[in-house]
Each structure stands twice: as C-alpha cells, then as structure tokens.
C-alpha cells in the first residue's frame, strides 16, 4: 500500500514534468481532429480527479455508496476545454491529491476493502479505486508523450 500511496502522491510532479518547456503551440496541437491536445488532456485529468476524489471519499464515508461516471467527451466539448486555464487545473489536481494524503496515510485494512457500486452493478473496493487513479494518470502521461512525438 505504501508504494501505491507514493505513486499517487507523485502524479502531480509527473504531469508537470511531462509538459515542462512545451510551447503553447505544442500544448494546443491535436494529432487528429478526434484526438485531444496536451492542453485538453491536462484539463481532463483534473476534471476526472474531481470526480474520483468524490468517489474515494464517498466509499470511505458511506456504506456501499452509488458511484457515478461521466461522459468525458461531453465535458471536453461542452465545457470548452480550449478556453479553460491549464495552470488552474494543474493546481486543482495538486490540491485534490494533497487533500487525500492525510486520509490515505491512516487507512485501516477494513477501509481498503470498503466498496462503492456503479448503477450497472460493477463494484470496486477503495484500494481498487485508488489503483485506478494512478493508472489513469499513467495512461494520460503516455498519451501526452504520443502527442509530443506526433508534433515533431
């Protein structure tokens, strides 16, 4: 569990590092009309973190809470990610992760096994949800690298 919490706590720095030194042109470049720019990826990661933090806290606080997903494409299109402030979203991501660390550092084995359920019946333990958070950022870090390569 220590390794997982360490990885979770490092994701902000990894995101920062991934975009460090990139020009605005690189950050806004879309490799294809239906592919996200690095700017959009960063905003998405922060938006996903808002919901994920909510899910994690619900699972710790409530008995078998209902967990909801979101339509990421609708958020990207209808919230006009291109207009949103990337720096604010990076800071939001950092604060959300930092807000979870005191809870993570004191988890009991029972809390790790607490469950949340989606409307389709799929359920996840707290630990599984936390693992998904780390995986989610890693997937998008790899996506950022692919967009950087496509720009070259």
PEJOBEL-V392577 format. One record per backbone hydrogen bond with DSSP energy under -0.5 kcal/mol. CO is the residue of the C=O (numbers start at 1). NH is the residue of the N-H. Records with the same first field share a line. If there is no record, write none. Layout:
CO=NH ; NH
This chain:
1=5
2=6
3=7
4=8
5=9
6=10
7=10 ; 11
8=11
10=14
11=15
12=16
13=17
14=18
15=19
16=19 ; 20
19=22
23=27
24=28
25=29
26=29
27=39
29=31
32=35
37=41
38=42
39=43
40=44
41=45
42=46
43=47
44=48
45=49
46=50
47=51
48=52
49=53
50=54
51=55
52=56
53=57
54=58
55=59
56=60
57=61
58=62
62=64
65=117
67=119
70=72
71=75
72=76
73=77
74=78
75=79
76=81
77=80
80=83 ; 84
81=84
84=86
85=89
86=90
87=91
88=92
89=93
90=94
91=95
92=96
93=97
94=98
95=99
96=100
97=100 ; 101
98=102
100=103 ; 104
101=105
103=106
104=107
108=112
109=113
110=113
111=114
112=127
114=126
116=124
117=67
118=121
122=118
124=116
125=129
126=130
127=131
128=132
129=133
130=134
131=135
132=136
133=137
134=138
135=139
136=140
137=141
138=142
139=143
140=144
141=145
142=146
143=147
144=148
145=149
146=150
147=151
148=152
